[in-house]
Amino acid sequence: MFPPRLAPILFGFFLSCMMSCIISGVATLRTVGFVSTMPGFWLNAWLSSWVVAFPAVLVVGPFARRIVARLTRQP
């Protein structure tokens, strides 16, 4: 188990993994189609996009939370 202080980093890690995997998969499929080499292309695209997505989520996440807090009513 991880200490609670690491929760934002773990959230960013898993969110960036999942989102970059989905988006790179859609982009790769649209580019090369259903071919036998598609999984290899997808993996390469996913790894390179995740390297950008993970730090981006950690940097942009707090700004997004502040925007959402300003746009929503607090109980």
N, C-alpha and C positions, 0 to 999 in steps of 0.2 A: 504494500500500500504506500501511496505517496502522501506527503503532508498537504493539508488544504491550501497552503500558500502557493503550491504548484498548479492548482486547478486552472488558472487562466492559460498557462503554457500548455498543459495537457489538452485543454479544450481546443486551443489553436492548432496543436499537432494533429488531433483527430479530424477537426473540421477541414484543415487544409489538405490532409490526405484524401478524404472522401470527395471534397469538391473538385480538387485537381484531377482526381481519377475519373470522375464523371465527365467533366468538361473536356479533358483531353481525349477520353474515349469517344465522345460525340464528334469532336473535331477530326480525330483520326479516321473514324468511320466515314464521315462525309468526304474526307480527302481521298482515301484509298479504297473505300468500299469493303465488302466482305471478301477478302482475299486471304490466302493462307499465311501471309506475312503480317497481317493486321495486328495480331497480339504483340509481336516484337516491336512494331512501330508504335503501338499504344504504350507499351512499357517505357520505351525511350522518351516519348512525349510526356508521359506522366511524371517520370523522374525529373526531367528538366523543368517542368512546370511546378512541381512540388517544391523544388529548391527556391523558387521565387515566392510561391504561395504561403509557405510557413512563416517566414519573417514578415511578409505583408500582412497576414492576419494578426500577428502580434503587435504590429505598429498601428494598423488601421482599426483594429477591434475597439480600443478605448474611445476613439473618436466616434465610431458608430454607436456605441453605447450612450455617449453623451447626446448625440442627435436624437436617438430614440427616447431618451429621458425627457428631452425638451418637447418632443412631439406628443407625448402621452401624459395623461393625468395620473398623478400619484394618489393613492388612496389616503 
